[in-house]
Amino acid sequence: MGRDSSGQSVAIDLEELLATRLLVQGNSGSGKSHLLRRLLEECAGLVQQVVIDPEGDFVTLADEFGHVVIDASAYSPREIEALAARVRQHRASVVLALEELEVEQQIRCAALFLTALFDAPREHWFPALVVVDEAQMFAPAAAGEMADDTRRLTLSAMTNLMCRGRKRGLAGIVATQRIAKLAKNVAAEASNFLMGRTFLDIDMQRAADLLGMDRRQAERIRDLQRGQFLGLGPAISRRPVAVKIGPVRTAGKNAAASLVPLPDAPGEEMEALLTDRLAEAAASEAAPRRAPAPPRPPADIEAALCAAPATRPSAARAESPSPAAQPPASPEPARPHLRAVEKDEEGTPPIGIDVVVRELAAAQDATFRPATALFRDFAVRCRQQGVASAHVDLARFRRLFAGEVAGLARLPAPVRTRIEELAGDVDDDVLAPYLAILVAAALGEPMPDENELARLYGSSSPSRVRRLLDHLERLGLIAVREDFGGERSITVPDMDDLQALRRAS
């Protein structure tokens, strides 16, 4: 790892480390990331390495040592768990890059990944170093502002790693800025310690207690230089030893640079640079923040880990049991059709019903009004315009209205007929969002976003929209994939057929 004050080499016994775990502590700027990088570089190729990287500091290991960089924002929770299982199976060294996610998403993603590592089948229990940087995020001593279920999930994952991971081949290495912020049951499981510079009394005292030092000796912790650590433990030394961490071959992309001369532009020019077309820039929508693409991993490892998961089978509706297996029941009335214009017995379409429904659908906030109020308004308008509407009851009106607000009229007649068949058994209250999804699929357009689905559903609650999508997915009507970056994609089992039918029409 480096050299002590007398110039002697200080090493870490890797096999002992795999059995005893390591805790690294130091204030920001003390050299924790440099220490972790030195450790990872020195044992690269000797043992599998898994790095939980919330700041994207360790993605450069891919350049020199072939680590696979997993951009967590590009995968859904189920895919993250599947990737973790493959990591254990193929013994690949990986960096889970979390910097593109919000803090709570980072915590949930890391917890799911660690839990999947821990739950791997026994035949995949190979030795591996699991490095968790900024561990106080993932195992906080206090509840903070994160959701209760997220805190329980992440504490369970970190506790399993440090308490029970050894029998499964997982050697936890946790790094934190402050021991006082790290959950005690996580910190207490480490048998090896590397303590860097710290100034707060509570952290100094806890570090001294872990190192077996009295209060006077604890002052040494405050005097440590950047990159200098006090080490103790069966894998390092039986007595506290000060070690200056050696150099590294890779560098973090967020490494601090040296001083750079400031621009010498006059104040007027600098002001012009800052204010030029400012209103236009403020009015334009900010582009999503995306990090540069990580280095490409070796082809064989990438194929093993990052291959697309098996395509989710198209969910078909469950077939009804045979008539012999069912008790006799009264037949249900058929669902009314969605088409706004239908012919009467003489083949002449009634005039005006489609126009009245279209006028109602075009009104502001129409989807937020109760169906009964809309139907009363529909009946009044029909009487005012002399349109015969006695054959249109409330159930039929709701389906006509749903088809209009979803844009069903934009499609050719054969496509509308096919969509009527697909939506025949869908409940009226969720019909409009489902029709909008089918219309977008048939036209090859982007799926409706959350705000549009909420408008069609007559709600302003994002949670209700999520429950709506879950309901439609359970029915086998759609398939939803959402990654940790918040990107959601929706597909329907009959998407290709709808598009082919539209092109043929």
N, C-alpha and C positions, 0 to 999 in steps of 0.2 A: 504493500500500500504506500509506503514512503519510508522516511528515516526519522529516528528519534533525535534528541538534542545532541547526542554524542556522535551522530552520523551512522549509527548502526541501522541496518535494514529491519523494518517492522513488517511482518507478513500476517496474513490471515489463513488459518487452516480451513480449506474449503470444505472438507468432509465434516469437520466439527461444526462449521457454520450451518451446514445443511441440517444438522440435528439440534441446533440450539437457538437459531434466530438472532436478529440484530436490530437494535434501535439506534438511530442517528438523530441527534438534536443539535440545533444551532440557530441563532437569530438570522434573519435575512442578511445575506452578504457574508456569512461566515464560511461558505464553501461547501455546503451540503451537496449541491448538485454536482460539484467537481468531484467530491468524494465518491458519490454513487457512480459517476461516469468512470472513475478510475477502477472501482471494484468490478463494474460490468466489463470493462475492456480487458482487465487482467484475467478474468475467468471465462471470457468468450471462447467458445469452442470446447470448453471442458464440461459445461453444464448448461442445461436449458435455462433460458432467462425470459421472464415475463415482467414487463414494466408497465405500471399504471401511471400514465403521464398526463396530469391535468393541464400543464402549460406548454406542451409540445417541445420540451427541452431535449428529449432523447431520440427524436426521430432520425437524427443524423447518424445513429448507430447503424442504420441500414446501409449507408455508404461504405463503411469500412468492414462491417461484420455480417452483413446480409440479414439483419433482422427484418421481419415482416411488419410494416406499419399498417395498423388497422385504424382507419379514420372512423371513429365511432358515429359521427353525424350521418354517415351514409348507410347505416344499417338499422333495422328494426330491433326491438328487444329480443324477439325470438331468434333473429339471425345472430345477435351478439352471443346468446347462449350457445347456439350451434357452433359458432366460431371457437368459443372457449373449449368446447368438447373436442373439436378437431385439433386445437393447439396441444392438448394433452395426448391425443391419439398419435399425432405425427411428431411430437417432441420438437416443435418449432419454437425458436426464440422470436418473440413479438413485442411490439410497443403499441399499447392501446392509447391512441392520441385522442384526448378529450377536449382540446382547447376550443373547438368550434361549438361546444354545447354550453348552455347555461349551467350555473353552479348545481342546482338540484338535479338537472339531467345528468351532469357528470357523476354525481353521487349514485344515482340509480343505475346508470350504465355500468360503473365500476362494480357496484354490489352484485348485479346480475352476472357479470363476467367472472368475478371471484367465486360466487356461489356455484356456477357451472364448472369451474376448475375443481372445486372441492368435491362436487358430486360426480366426478368422472368415475367410470367403472373401474374395478380393482385392477384389471389387466392393464390399465393406463396409468398406474401410480408410479411414474418415473420421477426421479429427483429433479427439482426445478427451483430456481431462485425467483421469488415473486417480490418485486420491488415496488413499493407504494410511496410515491413522493407526495409531499403535503398531506401526510396522513391525518392531521387534525381535521381535515375536511371530511374524511371518510369514517373516522371514529371519534366524533366530538365528545368531549367530557360533558357538555351542557347541550340542552335541546336546541337552542338557537331558534331560527325562523323556518327551518325545513319542516315539511309535513311529518306527522308522527309515523305513518307507515314507511316513509323513506328512511327515517332515522332507525327504526327497528330493522329494516332490511339491511342497511349498511353496517350497523353494529353487529348484526348476526354474521355477516360475511367476513368482517375483519376479525371478529372473535374466533370464528372457525379457522381462519387462516393462521392466527398466532397460537391458538390453544390446541387445535386438533389437526392442523395441517401436516405436522411432521410425519405421522403414520401414513399419510397419503403422498409423501414425497415433496410436499410444499414447504419451502423454507422462507418465511416472511422476513422482509427487510423493510422497515418503516422509517421514514424520515419526517421530522416535524420541526417547525420553528419554535414551538413552546411545548414542553412536556405537560404543563398545567392544562393545556387545551386538549390533550389526548386522553381518551378514555383509559382509566386505570387498569381495567382488566385486559386491555390490549397491550399497554406498555409493560405491565408486570410479567408478561410471558416471555419477554426477551431475556436472554442470558448473556448477550454481548452488547457492549455499549461503545459508541463513539460520540463524545460530547464536545461540541464546538463552542465558540464564544457566545455568551449570553450575559445579560446585565440585570434582569429582574431578579429580585431576591427569591421569590417563590420558585422560579425555574432553577436558579443556582442551588437552592437547598434540595430540591428533588433530584437534580443531577448529582449532587454530592452524596446524597443518600444511596443512589444506585451504584456509585463508584466506591462506596465505603469510606468516604472522606469526612473529616470533621469540618466544622464551620470555618475555621481558619484556613484549612487547605482548600476549601471551596473557592477562595479568592483567586486561585489559579485559573478558574474557568473564565473569570472576567478579563484576565490578562492574555488570553490566547489570541494569536494572530489569525488573520484570514487564511484558511486552508490548514490550520493546525487543530488537532483534536486530541482529547484524552481518551485512550482506549482501554477497555477492560473486558475480560470474559474468557471462557475456555478456548475460543477460537482465535484470541488475540494475545492476551497476556494475563498471568495470574495476579499481577500488580498493575495499578494504573500507570500507563506509559503515554507520554506525549509524542505524537507522530505528525510530521509535516507531510501532507499528501503529495505524492509525486505527480509528474506531468501526465497529460492525456493526449491521445491522438485525434480525437474528435472534439467538436465544440458545439455548444447549444446555439440554436438559431437566435435565442434571446440574450446571448451573452452581451454584457456591457462593453461598449466600445470606448476607445480612448477619446480624449478631448479633441474636438474638431473646431477649427476657427469659425466664428459666427459670420454670417453674410454682412458685407459692408455697404449694403444698399441704403440710400438716404431714407429718412423717415417717411417722406411723401411717397416714394416708390413702394416702400413696404406697405404703407396704408392702402395704396392702389391695388397691390397684389391681394391684400386681404379682403377688400370690399368689391372688387371687380365682379359684376354679374352675381352679386350675393343673393339677391331676391330670387333669381332664376334657380340658383343652386338650392336654396332653401325650399322652393316650391317643388322641385323634382324629387321623386321618390328615391331614397337612398338605396344604393345597390347592396345586396346581402354581402356580409363579410365572409370571405372564403380564403383559407390559407392556400399557398401553392401546393400543387399535387406532391405527395411524398414520393421519395425515390422508389423505383420499381424493384420489388423483391425478386429473388431468384424464381425462375419460372416453375420449377417443380414444387417449391413450397407454396407459391401463390396459388397454383392449381389445387393443392391439397386444402388450403385454408379459405381462400377468397372466391372459390367457385360459387356461382349463384346457387342458392338452396334449391332443392327440388321444387318444381312448380307446384303450387297448391292445386290439387285437383278441383276441377270445376264442381262446385257444390250443386248437386241436383236436389230438387225437392224430394222428400221421402215419399215413396209410393204408399198408397193406402193399402191396408191389409185386405186380404181377399174378402168378398162379401160373406163367405161362410164363417169367417172369424169375427164378424162384427154383428152386434145386435141390430135389429131393424130400426131404422130411424127415419123420421120424416124428411123428405127431400128439402134441401135449402134452395131458396130462390136464386136464380142465376144473377151474377153481377151485371149491372147495366153497362152498356158499351160506353167507351170514352168519346166516340165520334160526336161532334157537335151538330152535324148535318145528317139527317137520316130521311129516307123516303117513306111516304105513307103508302097505303094500300094501292093507290093509283099510280105510284111511281113519281109523285111530285114532292120535292123536298119542302118542308115547312120553311117559311121565310121569317127570318128575324131572330130565332133563338140563338144562333151562333153569334150574331152581332151583339145581342144583349149580354151574353156571357163574356164576350170580349171586352165590352165597355166596363163591366164590373171588375174583370181581372186587371184592367189598365188603371183602375183607381189606386191612389196612393194608400199604402198600408192595407190593401184589400185582404192579403193573406192573414193578417192579424185579427180580422173580424171573425166573430163566431159564425159557424156555418148556417145556423138558423136565421141570423140577421141578414146574411147575404141572400139566402133563399127568399126571405120576405121582400127584400129589395128587388130581386129578380122577378118575382110575381107582379109587383107593382109596375115595374118598367114594361113587362110584357103586356099588361092591361092598357097602359098608356099608349103603347105603340100598336095595339090591336093584334098582338101575336098570340096565337093559340098555344098555351103552355100547360094545359090540363094533364097531358100525358107525361110531364116531367115532374117526378116527385123529388123529395129531398136527397135520397141516395143517388139518383141519377144526376141531379144538379151538382152534387159534390164531385162526382167524377168528371163531368163536363168542365167544371171550374178548374179542377186539378190539371186536366189536359191543356187548358188554355194558358194557365200561368207557367206551365212547364215548357211551353213552346212546341207542343205537338203538331200544331198547324204548319210548322216549317218543313215537315217531312212529306214525302210522296205518300199517296194512299196505300200502296202495298206495305210500306214500312210502318205506317200507323196501324194497319191491321195486325201486323206481327207484334207490335208493341202492346196492342190491346190484349192479345193472347198471353203475353208474358206477364202483364199486370192484372190479369183477370181475377186472381185470388188475393191481391194485395189489399190490405185494409185501407179504408178511405183516408184516415188521418195521416198516413205516411205515404200516400200515393203521389202527391205532387213532387216531393224530393226524389222519389224513385223514378218517376217519369222524366224528370230533368236529367238524371244520370243516364237513362236509356237514350234520350234525345242527343246528349253530348256524345255518347258512344257511337250512335248511328251516323252522326255528322263528322266524327273524327276530331271533335273539338276537345279542349281541356275540360276535365271534370269540374262541376261547380265547386267553388271554394266554400269554406265554412260559413261565411257571411251569407252567401246566396242560398245555401241549404237551410240556414236558420230562417231566412225570409220566407222561403217556400213552406217551411214547417210551421210558420207563424210563431216563432220564438226568438228571443234575444239571448238565450242561454247557450254558451258553447258546450256545456256538459250535456244538455239535452240533444244537441246535434251528435255528439259522440255516442250517446245511448241509441240514437236513431240509427247510426251506421252499424253499431254492434247488433241491433235488432235485425236489420236487413241482411247482415252477414250471417247471423245464426239461421236465418231462413234459407240461406243458400242463394240469395238473389244477387249479391255482390261479393267481391273480395277486396279487403282493405289492407294496405301495407303502409305503415307509418314508421319512419326512422327517427333516431334521437334528435336529428336536426329540425324536426317539426314538419318535414315534407311528407304529405300523405298522397298516396296514389290509390285510385279506385278502378277496379275492372269488373266487367260483368261477363258471365259465362258465354253469352250469345253475342259478344261484341263483333266478332268477325262476320257472323251471319248477317247482322244488321247492316254493317257497312257494305257487304257484298250485295244485299238486297237493294240498298239505296243506290249503289252505282248501276245496278241493272234497271232501276226505275228511271 
